[in-house]
Amino acid sequence: MGVILTVFLIFSFAYSYDLDSLLDEAIKEVENEKSEKYYNLALKLFNEGVYKLAVKNGEIFIEKSGYEKKKLEDIILLLSVSYYKLKEPKKLFDLYLRFINSGISKDTKLKLFVYTNNLLIRDKEWKRLKIVRKKWLKSYKEKQEKFRLKGVYSKFDPEVNIFLLKEGNVIGDNTVFIADKNLTLIEIAKKLDMGYDELKISNPHIDPFDIIKGEAVFIPRRRLLPEQDFEFGTIYINLSEKRLYYPLIIEGEAYVISFPVGIGTDNTKSPEGEFRISQKKENPEWVVPESIRKEDPSLPPVVPPGPDNPLGIRAMRLGNTEYLLHGTSKRFGIGMKVSHGCIRMYNADVVRLFDIVKKGTKVVITDKRFKIFKNKHLYVEIFELSQKDKTDILNLLKNRGVSLTPYLIDFYNREKRGYSIPLQ
């Protein structure tokens, strides 16, 4: 009788324990489903510009979620932008205090800081701003790899236009710039050796012509090379991002030189394809193409070297074409669609490139609106997606084992353009 009772008690205890576990798992599953519903609804409403309802669902998601990191970071960014656009400094400040010292990624912290800092400045909330800045200095410390190169490569600026090649084809780290006076985004781009468009798309809610002293700008420096299977010693230019990449082995280490470029307009597009540097000229004269003289008959057949020469102080010809990789006499226009098809660079940058590029160097020009790379991690980098691009990117990611919703891709296409996003 004692044996039977013991067996019965053990069975009852085990059954009770298993039942409790099953109930806990069922409750957790239901809560996860609810959490997922609020997450997707928040993204959908945000993409449609319904910020108040997006905020409501985003706040519920944070209350109910088990803090799945990637989704939590998406919602923190969503709330940051929404509070900023709705001009709710108290809620944005509270969000900042709650998460700035948490385990969220550096990128999310950067964006959270930018929107909180800028809204408090616009609202002249100096006490809260002081707290934000103090916590920022404690939580955010840049850990850029320091390196110094010799000879002709000493003219390049580490982590600005020359980068150590990291895993696979990933370079650089995102950062922020704080305006020391009233500036435009064009002026900041030139100051930081960046292109205008790449700063504009990565700061979609900042007025590019009205950045006041103390405001912060997100600087997208973490990038993927345009080709996964790239060749060292080949120049790559991606028209969609308006940026040049030149991977090289220097002193036994892998580096990538990268500059912003101006490209052809929609009516006078830059060429795509494979070319070779066929000619190099210092202080070039400009032989004005007949097509351009028809547009502006006042132009002479040849413009001599000098400050008014649109080719700037260096030029390199692409194959047997009329297209050049050259400097510029214009103050602005780098990182924009501005030329008649040539690839335009800041004068300081074209001199640096000119000094290290030999005749015969291969130049590959592509037009990729997004890039995907997988090594240790899976990265995606977006510039501007058409509806077809969105379908393509979802399918490509699915084939690589990552399923994203159309809502999330739309969200990334609005809020995370111009820099590589780690998905895994």
Contacts in CASP RR format, 6 or more apart in sequence:
PFRMAT RR
TARGET T0000
AUTHOR 0000-0000-0000
METHOD contacts of the structure
MODEL  1
MGVILTVFLIFSFAYSYDLDSLLDEAIKEVENEKSEKYYNLALKLFNEGV
YKLAVKNGEIFIEKSGYEKKKLEDIILLLSVSYYKLKEPKKLFDLYLRFI
NSGISKDTKLKLFVYTNNLLIRDKEWKRLKIVRKKWLKSYKEKQEKFRLK
GVYSKFDPEVNIFLLKEGNVIGDNTVFIADKNLTLIEIAKKLDMGYDELK
ISNPHIDPFDIIKGEAVFIPRRRLLPEQDFEFGTIYINLSEKRLYYPLII
EGEAYVISFPVGIGTDNTKSPEGEFRISQKKENPEWVVPESIRKEDPSLP
PVVPPGPDNPLGIRAMRLGNTEYLLHGTSKRFGIGMKVSHGCIRMYNADV
VRLFDIVKKGTKVVITDKRFKIFKNKHLYVEIFELSQKDKTDILNLLKNR
GVSLTPYLIDFYNREKRGYSIPLQ
31 64 0 8 1.000
32 66 0 8 1.000
34 64 0 8 1.000
35 61 0 8 1.000
35 64 0 8 1.000
35 65 0 8 1.000
35 66 0 8 1.000
38 57 0 8 1.000
38 58 0 8 1.000
38 60 0 8 1.000
38 61 0 8 1.000
38 64 0 8 1.000
39 57 0 8 1.000
39 58 0 8 1.000
39 61 0 8 1.000
39 65 0 8 1.000
39 71 0 8 1.000
39 74 0 8 1.000
39 75 0 8 1.000
40 405 0 8 1.000
40 407 0 8 1.000
41 57 0 8 1.000
42 54 0 8 1.000
42 55 0 8 1.000
42 57 0 8 1.000
42 58 0 8 1.000
42 61 0 8 1.000
42 75 0 8 1.000
42 78 0 8 1.000
43 54 0 8 1.000
43 74 0 8 1.000
43 78 0 8 1.000
43 405 0 8 1.000
43 407 0 8 1.000
43 408 0 8 1.000
43 410 0 8 1.000
43 411 0 8 1.000
44 407 0 8 1.000
45 51 0 8 1.000
45 53 0 8 1.000
45 54 0 8 1.000
45 57 0 8 1.000
46 54 0 8 1.000
46 78 0 8 1.000
46 81 0 8 1.000
46 82 0 8 1.000
46 411 0 8 1.000
47 407 0 8 1.000
47 410 0 8 1.000
47 411 0 8 1.000
47 414 0 8 1.000
51 82 0 8 1.000
51 85 0 8 1.000
51 86 0 8 1.000
52 82 0 8 1.000
52 86 0 8 1.000
54 78 0 8 1.000
54 82 0 8 1.000
55 79 0 8 1.000
55 82 0 8 1.000
55 83 0 8 1.000
55 86 0 8 1.000
58 75 0 8 1.000
58 78 0 8 1.000
58 79 0 8 1.000
59 79 0 8 1.000
61 71 0 8 1.000
61 75 0 8 1.000
62 72 0 8 1.000
62 75 0 8 1.000
65 71 0 8 1.000
65 72 0 8 1.000
69 103 0 8 1.000
69 104 0 8 1.000
69 105 0 8 1.000
70 423 0 8 1.000
72 104 0 8 1.000
73 104 0 8 1.000
73 105 0 8 1.000
73 108 0 8 1.000
74 408 0 8 1.000
74 411 0 8 1.000
76 95 0 8 1.000
76 99 0 8 1.000
76 104 0 8 1.000
76 108 0 8 1.000
76 112 0 8 1.000
77 108 0 8 1.000
77 111 0 8 1.000
77 112 0 8 1.000
77 415 0 8 1.000
77 416 0 8 1.000
78 411 0 8 1.000
78 415 0 8 1.000
79 91 0 8 1.000
79 92 0 8 1.000
79 95 0 8 1.000
80 92 0 8 1.000
80 95 0 8 1.000
80 111 0 8 1.000
80 112 0 8 1.000
80 115 0 8 1.000
80 116 0 8 1.000
81 115 0 8 1.000
81 205 0 8 1.000
81 415 0 8 1.000
83 89 0 8 1.000
83 91 0 8 1.000
83 92 0 8 1.000
83 95 0 8 1.000
83 115 0 8 1.000
83 119 0 8 1.000
84 92 0 8 1.000
84 115 0 8 1.000
84 118 0 8 1.000
84 119 0 8 1.000
84 205 0 8 1.000
85 205 0 8 1.000
87 119 0 8 1.000
87 123 0 8 1.000
89 119 0 8 1.000
89 120 0 8 1.000
89 123 0 8 1.000
89 125 0 8 1.000
89 128 0 8 1.000
92 115 0 8 1.000
92 116 0 8 1.000
92 119 0 8 1.000
93 116 0 8 1.000
93 120 0 8 1.000
93 125 0 8 1.000
93 128 0 8 1.000
93 131 0 8 1.000
93 132 0 8 1.000
95 112 0 8 1.000
95 116 0 8 1.000
96 112 0 8 1.000
96 113 0 8 1.000
96 116 0 8 1.000
96 132 0 8 1.000
96 135 0 8 1.000
97 131 0 8 1.000
97 135 0 8 1.000
99 108 0 8 1.000
99 109 0 8 1.000
99 112 0 8 1.000
100 109 0 8 1.000
100 112 0 8 1.000
100 113 0 8 1.000
100 135 0 8 1.000
100 136 0 8 1.000
100 139 0 8 1.000
101 135 0 8 1.000
101 138 0 8 1.000
101 139 0 8 1.000
104 112 0 8 1.000
105 422 0 8 1.000
106 140 0 8 1.000
106 173 0 8 1.000
106 174 0 8 1.000
107 174 0 8 1.000
107 419 0 8 1.000
107 421 0 8 1.000
109 139 0 8 1.000
109 140 0 8 1.000
110 140 0 8 1.000
110 174 0 8 1.000
110 175 0 8 1.000
110 176 0 8 1.000
110 218 0 8 1.000
111 218 0 8 1.000
111 415 0 8 1.000
113 132 0 8 1.000
113 136 0 8 1.000
113 140 0 8 1.000
113 176 0 8 1.000
113 216 0 8 1.000
114 176 0 8 1.000
114 203 0 8 1.000
114 216 0 8 1.000
114 217 0 8 1.000
114 218 0 8 1.000
115 205 0 8 1.000
116 132 0 8 1.000
117 129 0 8 1.000
117 132 0 8 1.000
117 133 0 8 1.000
117 136 0 8 1.000
117 178 0 8 1.000
117 214 0 8 1.000
117 215 0 8 1.000
117 216 0 8 1.000
118 206 0 8 1.000
118 215 0 8 1.000
118 216 0 8 1.000
120 126 0 8 1.000
120 128 0 8 1.000
120 129 0 8 1.000
120 132 0 8 1.000
121 129 0 8 1.000
121 212 0 8 1.000
121 214 0 8 1.000
121 215 0 8 1.000
122 212 0 8 1.000
142 173 0 8 1.000
142 175 0 8 1.000
144 158 0 8 1.000
144 159 0 8 1.000
144 173 0 8 1.000
145 159 0 8 1.000
145 164 0 8 1.000
146 158 0 8 1.000
147 158 0 8 1.000
147 164 0 8 1.000
147 253 0 8 1.000
148 154 0 8 1.000
148 158 0 8 1.000
149 156 0 8 1.000
149 158 0 8 1.000
149 162 0 8 1.000
149 250 0 8 1.000
149 251 0 8 1.000
149 255 0 8 1.000
150 251 0 8 1.000
152 355 0 8 1.000
152 356 0 8 1.000
153 162 0 8 1.000
153 250 0 8 1.000
153 356 0 8 1.000
155 352 0 8 1.000
155 355 0 8 1.000
156 162 0 8 1.000
156 257 0 8 1.000
156 352 0 8 1.000
157 193 0 8 1.000
159 172 0 8 1.000
159 173 0 8 1.000
159 221 0 8 1.000
160 192 0 8 1.000
160 193 0 8 1.000
160 221 0 8 1.000
161 193 0 8 1.000
161 257 0 8 1.000
161 258 0 8 1.000
161 259 0 8 1.000
161 349 0 8 1.000
161 352 0 8 1.000
162 255 0 8 1.000
162 256 0 8 1.000
162 257 0 8 1.000
162 258 0 8 1.000
163 171 0 8 1.000
163 172 0 8 1.000
163 221 0 8 1.000
163 255 0 8 1.000
163 256 0 8 1.000
163 257 0 8 1.000
163 258 0 8 1.000
164 171 0 8 1.000
164 172 0 8 1.000
164 253 0 8 1.000
164 254 0 8 1.000
164 255 0 8 1.000
165 171 0 8 1.000
165 247 0 8 1.000
165 254 0 8 1.000
165 255 0 8 1.000
165 256 0 8 1.000
166 172 0 8 1.000
167 375 0 8 1.000
167 376 0 8 1.000
167 377 0 8 1.000
168 228 0 8 1.000
168 373 0 8 1.000
168 375 0 8 1.000
169 224 0 8 1.000
169 225 0 8 1.000
169 227 0 8 1.000
169 228 0 8 1.000
169 230 0 8 1.000
169 373 0 8 1.000
170 222 0 8 1.000
170 223 0 8 1.000
170 224 0 8 1.000
170 373 0 8 1.000
170 375 0 8 1.000
170 379 0 8 1.000
170 420 0 8 1.000
171 221 0 8 1.000
171 222 0 8 1.000
171 223 0 8 1.000
171 224 0 8 1.000
171 225 0 8 1.000
171 256 0 8 1.000
171 258 0 8 1.000
172 221 0 8 1.000
172 222 0 8 1.000
172 223 0 8 1.000
173 221 0 8 1.000
173 222 0 8 1.000
174 218 0 8 1.000
174 219 0 8 1.000
174 220 0 8 1.000
174 221 0 8 1.000
174 222 0 8 1.000
174 419 0 8 1.000
175 219 0 8 1.000
175 221 0 8 1.000
176 216 0 8 1.000
176 217 0 8 1.000
176 218 0 8 1.000
176 219 0 8 1.000
177 188 0 8 1.000
177 192 0 8 1.000
177 216 0 8 1.000
177 217 0 8 1.000
177 219 0 8 1.000
178 214 0 8 1.000
178 215 0 8 1.000
178 216 0 8 1.000
178 217 0 8 1.000
179 188 0 8 1.000
179 211 0 8 1.000
179 212 0 8 1.000
179 213 0 8 1.000
179 214 0 8 1.000
179 215 0 8 1.000
179 216 0 8 1.000
179 217 0 8 1.000
180 213 0 8 1.000
180 214 0 8 1.000
181 213 0 8 1.000
182 210 0 8 1.000
182 211 0 8 1.000
182 212 0 8 1.000
182 213 0 8 1.000
183 191 0 8 1.000
183 211 0 8 1.000
184 208 0 8 1.000
184 209 0 8 1.000
184 210 0 8 1.000
184 211 0 8 1.000
185 196 0 8 1.000
185 199 0 8 1.000
185 200 0 8 1.000
185 203 0 8 1.000
185 206 0 8 1.000
185 208 0 8 1.000
185 209 0 8 1.000
185 211 0 8 1.000
185 217 0 8 1.000
186 196 0 8 1.000
186 208 0 8 1.000
186 332 0 8 1.000
186 333 0 8 1.000
188 194 0 8 1.000
188 199 0 8 1.000
188 211 0 8 1.000
188 217 0 8 1.000
189 195 0 8 1.000
189 196 0 8 1.000
189 198 0 8 1.000
189 199 0 8 1.000
189 260 0 8 1.000
189 334 0 8 1.000
189 335 0 8 1.000
190 331 0 8 1.000
190 332 0 8 1.000
190 334 0 8 1.000
190 346 0 8 1.000
192 219 0 8 1.000
193 259 0 8 1.000
193 260 0 8 1.000
193 346 0 8 1.000
193 348 0 8 1.000
193 349 0 8 1.000
194 219 0 8 1.000
194 260 0 8 1.000
195 242 0 8 1.000
195 243 0 8 1.000
195 260 0 8 1.000
195 262 0 8 1.000
195 334 0 8 1.000
195 335 0 8 1.000
195 336 0 8 1.000
196 208 0 8 1.000
196 332 0 8 1.000
196 333 0 8 1.000
196 334 0 8 1.000
196 335 0 8 1.000
196 336 0 8 1.000
197 242 0 8 1.000
197 335 0 8 1.000
197 336 0 8 1.000
198 220 0 8 1.000
198 241 0 8 1.000
198 242 0 8 1.000
198 243 0 8 1.000
198 260 0 8 1.000
198 335 0 8 1.000
198 418 0 8 1.000
199 208 0 8 1.000
199 217 0 8 1.000
199 219 0 8 1.000
199 220 0 8 1.000
200 208 0 8 1.000
201 383 0 8 1.000
201 384 0 8 1.000
201 417 0 8 1.000
201 418 0 8 1.000
202 218 0 8 1.000
202 219 0 8 1.000
202 220 0 8 1.000
202 417 0 8 1.000
202 418 0 8 1.000
202 419 0 8 1.000
203 217 0 8 1.000
203 218 0 8 1.000
204 414 0 8 1.000
204 415 0 8 1.000
204 417 0 8 1.000
206 215 0 8 1.000
206 217 0 8 1.000
211 217 0 8 1.000
220 418 0 8 1.000
220 419 0 8 1.000
221 419 0 8 1.000
222 419 0 8 1.000
222 420 0 8 1.000
223 241 0 8 1.000
223 243 0 8 1.000
223 245 0 8 1.000
223 258 0 8 1.000
223 381 0 8 1.000
223 418 0 8 1.000
223 419 0 8 1.000
223 420 0 8 1.000
224 371 0 8 1.000
224 373 0 8 1.000
224 379 0 8 1.000
224 381 0 8 1.000
224 420 0 8 1.000
225 236 0 8 1.000
225 245 0 8 1.000
225 247 0 8 1.000
225 256 0 8 1.000
226 236 0 8 1.000
226 237 0 8 1.000
226 238 0 8 1.000
226 245 0 8 1.000
226 364 0 8 1.000
226 366 0 8 1.000
226 368 0 8 1.000
226 371 0 8 1.000
227 236 0 8 1.000
227 364 0 8 1.000
227 366 0 8 1.000
228 373 0 8 1.000
230 236 0 8 1.000
230 245 0 8 1.000
230 247 0 8 1.000
231 247 0 8 1.000
231 362 0 8 1.000
232 247 0 8 1.000
232 248 0 8 1.000
232 249 0 8 1.000
232 254 0 8 1.000
233 246 0 8 1.000
233 247 0 8 1.000
233 248 0 8 1.000
233 361 0 8 1.000
233 362 0 8 1.000
234 246 0 8 1.000
234 247 0 8 1.000
234 361 0 8 1.000
234 362 0 8 1.000
234 363 0 8 1.000
234 364 0 8 1.000
235 244 0 8 1.000
235 245 0 8 1.000
235 246 0 8 1.000
235 357 0 8 1.000
235 361 0 8 1.000
235 362 0 8 1.000
235 363 0 8 1.000
235 364 0 8 1.000
236 244 0 8 1.000
236 245 0 8 1.000
236 246 0 8 1.000
236 247 0 8 1.000
236 363 0 8 1.000
236 364 0 8 1.000
236 365 0 8 1.000
236 366 0 8 1.000
237 243 0 8 1.000
237 244 0 8 1.000
237 245 0 8 1.000
237 261 0 8 1.000
237 343 0 8 1.000
237 363 0 8 1.000
237 364 0 8 1.000
237 365 0 8 1.000
237 366 0 8 1.000
238 245 0 8 1.000
238 366 0 8 1.000
238 367 0 8 1.000
238 368 0 8 1.000
238 371 0 8 1.000
239 263 0 8 1.000
239 269 0 8 1.000
239 270 0 8 1.000
239 272 0 8 1.000
239 365 0 8 1.000
239 366 0 8 1.000
239 367 0 8 1.000
240 367 0 8 1.000
240 368 0 8 1.000
240 369 0 8 1.000
240 383 0 8 1.000
240 384 0 8 1.000
241 368 0 8 1.000
241 381 0 8 1.000
241 383 0 8 1.000
241 418 0 8 1.000
242 260 0 8 1.000
242 261 0 8 1.000
242 262 0 8 1.000
242 263 0 8 1.000
242 335 0 8 1.000
242 336 0 8 1.000
242 337 0 8 1.000
243 258 0 8 1.000
243 259 0 8 1.000
243 260 0 8 1.000
243 261 0 8 1.000
243 335 0 8 1.000
244 258 0 8 1.000
244 259 0 8 1.000
244 260 0 8 1.000
244 261 0 8 1.000
244 343 0 8 1.000
244 345 0 8 1.000
244 353 0 8 1.000
245 256 0 8 1.000
245 257 0 8 1.000
245 258 0 8 1.000
246 256 0 8 1.000
246 257 0 8 1.000
246 258 0 8 1.000
246 353 0 8 1.000
246 357 0 8 1.000
247 254 0 8 1.000
247 255 0 8 1.000
247 256 0 8 1.000
247 257 0 8 1.000
248 254 0 8 1.000
248 255 0 8 1.000
248 256 0 8 1.000
248 257 0 8 1.000
248 356 0 8 1.000
249 255 0 8 1.000
257 352 0 8 1.000
257 353 0 8 1.000
257 356 0 8 1.000
259 345 0 8 1.000
259 346 0 8 1.000
259 349 0 8 1.000
259 353 0 8 1.000
260 334 0 8 1.000
260 335 0 8 1.000
260 345 0 8 1.000
260 346 0 8 1.000
260 349 0 8 1.000
261 334 0 8 1.000
261 335 0 8 1.000
261 343 0 8 1.000
261 344 0 8 1.000
261 345 0 8 1.000
262 333 0 8 1.000
262 334 0 8 1.000
262 335 0 8 1.000
262 336 0 8 1.000
262 337 0 8 1.000
262 338 0 8 1.000
262 339 0 8 1.000
262 343 0 8 1.000
262 344 0 8 1.000
262 345 0 8 1.000
263 269 0 8 1.000
263 270 0 8 1.000
263 335 0 8 1.000
263 336 0 8 1.000
263 337 0 8 1.000
263 338 0 8 1.000
263 339 0 8 1.000
263 341 0 8 1.000
263 343 0 8 1.000
263 344 0 8 1.000
264 270 0 8 1.000
264 337 0 8 1.000
264 338 0 8 1.000
264 339 0 8 1.000
264 340 0 8 1.000
264 341 0 8 1.000
264 342 0 8 1.000
265 337 0 8 1.000
265 338 0 8 1.000
265 339 0 8 1.000
265 340 0 8 1.000
265 341 0 8 1.000
266 337 0 8 1.000
268 339 0 8 1.000
268 340 0 8 1.000
268 341 0 8 1.000
269 341 0 8 1.000
270 323 0 8 1.000
270 339 0 8 1.000
270 341 0 8 1.000
270 342 0 8 1.000
270 343 0 8 1.000
270 365 0 8 1.000
271 318 0 8 1.000
271 321 0 8 1.000
271 323 0 8 1.000
271 341 0 8 1.000
271 365 0 8 1.000
272 365 0 8 1.000
272 366 0 8 1.000
272 367 0 8 1.000
273 364 0 8 1.000
273 365 0 8 1.000
273 366 0 8 1.000
274 362 0 8 1.000
274 363 0 8 1.000
274 364 0 8 1.000
274 365 0 8 1.000
275 318 0 8 1.000
275 319 0 8 1.000
275 321 0 8 1.000
275 323 0 8 1.000
275 362 0 8 1.000
275 363 0 8 1.000
275 364 0 8 1.000
275 365 0 8 1.000
276 318 0 8 1.000
276 319 0 8 1.000
276 359 0 8 1.000
276 360 0 8 1.000
276 361 0 8 1.000
276 362 0 8 1.000
276 363 0 8 1.000
277 316 0 8 1.000
277 317 0 8 1.000
277 318 0 8 1.000
277 319 0 8 1.000
277 325 0 8 1.000
277 357 0 8 1.000
277 358 0 8 1.000
277 359 0 8 1.000
277 360 0 8 1.000
277 361 0 8 1.000
277 363 0 8 1.000
278 317 0 8 1.000
278 318 0 8 1.000
278 319 0 8 1.000
278 320 0 8 1.000
278 359 0 8 1.000
278 360 0 8 1.000
279 315 0 8 1.000
279 316 0 8 1.000
279 317 0 8 1.000
279 359 0 8 1.000
280 314 0 8 1.000
280 315 0 8 1.000
280 316 0 8 1.000
280 317 0 8 1.000
280 354 0 8 1.000
280 357 0 8 1.000
280 359 0 8 1.000
281 314 0 8 1.000
281 315 0 8 1.000
281 316 0 8 1.000
282 313 0 8 1.000
282 314 0 8 1.000
282 354 0 8 1.000
283 305 0 8 1.000
283 306 0 8 1.000
283 313 0 8 1.000
283 314 0 8 1.000
284 305 0 8 1.000
284 309 0 8 1.000
284 311 0 8 1.000
284 312 0 8 1.000
284 314 0 8 1.000
284 315 0 8 1.000
284 326 0 8 1.000
285 302 0 8 1.000
285 303 0 8 1.000
285 304 0 8 1.000
285 305 0 8 1.000
285 309 0 8 1.000
285 311 0 8 1.000
286 302 0 8 1.000
286 303 0 8 1.000
286 309 0 8 1.000
286 310 0 8 1.000
286 311 0 8 1.000
287 301 0 8 1.000
287 302 0 8 1.000
288 299 0 8 1.000
288 300 0 8 1.000
288 301 0 8 1.000
288 302 0 8 1.000
288 303 0 8 1.000
289 322 0 8 1.000
289 340 0 8 1.000
291 340 0 8 1.000
292 299 0 8 1.000
292 340 0 8 1.000
293 299 0 8 1.000
293 301 0 8 1.000
303 309 0 8 1.000
303 310 0 8 1.000
305 313 0 8 1.000
306 312 0 8 1.000
306 329 0 8 1.000
307 329 0 8 1.000
308 329 0 8 1.000
309 329 0 8 1.000
310 328 0 8 1.000
310 329 0 8 1.000
310 330 0 8 1.000
311 324 0 8 1.000
311 326 0 8 1.000
311 327 0 8 1.000
311 328 0 8 1.000
311 329 0 8 1.000
312 326 0 8 1.000
312 327 0 8 1.000
312 328 0 8 1.000
312 329 0 8 1.000
312 347 0 8 1.000
312 350 0 8 1.000
313 327 0 8 1.000
313 347 0 8 1.000
313 350 0 8 1.000
313 351 0 8 1.000
314 326 0 8 1.000
314 327 0 8 1.000
314 347 0 8 1.000
314 350 0 8 1.000
314 351 0 8 1.000
314 353 0 8 1.000
314 354 0 8 1.000
315 324 0 8 1.000
315 325 0 8 1.000
315 326 0 8 1.000
315 327 0 8 1.000
315 350 0 8 1.000
316 324 0 8 1.000
316 325 0 8 1.000
316 326 0 8 1.000
316 353 0 8 1.000
316 354 0 8 1.000
316 357 0 8 1.000
317 323 0 8 1.000
317 324 0 8 1.000
317 325 0 8 1.000
318 324 0 8 1.000
318 325 0 8 1.000
318 343 0 8 1.000
318 363 0 8 1.000
323 341 0 8 1.000
323 342 0 8 1.000
323 343 0 8 1.000
324 342 0 8 1.000
324 343 0 8 1.000
325 342 0 8 1.000
325 343 0 8 1.000
325 345 0 8 1.000
325 350 0 8 1.000
325 353 0 8 1.000
325 363 0 8 1.000
326 342 0 8 1.000
326 343 0 8 1.000
326 344 0 8 1.000
326 345 0 8 1.000
326 350 0 8 1.000
327 344 0 8 1.000
327 345 0 8 1.000
327 346 0 8 1.000
327 347 0 8 1.000
327 349 0 8 1.000
327 350 0 8 1.000
328 334 0 8 1.000
328 344 0 8 1.000
328 345 0 8 1.000
328 346 0 8 1.000
328 347 0 8 1.000
330 338 0 8 1.000
330 344 0 8 1.000
333 344 0 8 1.000
334 344 0 8 1.000
334 345 0 8 1.000
334 346 0 8 1.000
338 344 0 8 1.000
343 365 0 8 1.000
345 353 0 8 1.000
368 383 0 8 1.000
369 382 0 8 1.000
369 383 0 8 1.000
369 384 0 8 1.000
369 385 0 8 1.000
369 386 0 8 1.000
369 389 0 8 1.000
370 380 0 8 1.000
370 381 0 8 1.000
370 382 0 8 1.000
370 383 0 8 1.000
370 385 0 8 1.000
370 389 0 8 1.000
370 393 0 8 1.000
371 379 0 8 1.000
371 380 0 8 1.000
371 381 0 8 1.000
371 420 0 8 1.000
372 378 0 8 1.000
372 379 0 8 1.000
372 380 0 8 1.000
372 381 0 8 1.000
372 393 0 8 1.000
372 396 0 8 1.000
372 397 0 8 1.000
372 400 0 8 1.000
373 379 0 8 1.000
373 420 0 8 1.000
374 400 0 8 1.000
377 422 0 8 1.000
377 423 0 8 1.000
377 424 0 8 1.000
378 397 0 8 1.000
378 400 0 8 1.000
378 402 0 8 1.000
378 422 0 8 1.000
378 423 0 8 1.000
378 424 0 8 1.000
379 420 0 8 1.000
379 421 0 8 1.000
379 422 0 8 1.000
379 423 0 8 1.000
380 393 0 8 1.000
380 397 0 8 1.000
380 412 0 8 1.000
380 420 0 8 1.000
380 421 0 8 1.000
380 423 0 8 1.000
381 418 0 8 1.000
381 419 0 8 1.000
381 420 0 8 1.000
381 421 0 8 1.000
382 393 0 8 1.000
382 412 0 8 1.000
382 413 0 8 1.000
382 416 0 8 1.000
382 417 0 8 1.000
382 418 0 8 1.000
382 421 0 8 1.000
383 417 0 8 1.000
383 418 0 8 1.000
384 413 0 8 1.000
384 417 0 8 1.000
385 393 0 8 1.000
385 409 0 8 1.000
385 413 0 8 1.000
390 406 0 8 1.000
390 409 0 8 1.000
390 410 0 8 1.000
390 413 0 8 1.000
393 409 0 8 1.000
394 404 0 8 1.000
394 406 0 8 1.000
394 409 0 8 1.000
397 403 0 8 1.000
397 404 0 8 1.000
397 423 0 8 1.000
402 423 0 8 1.000
402 424 0 8 1.000
404 423 0 8 1.000
412 421 0 8 1.000
END
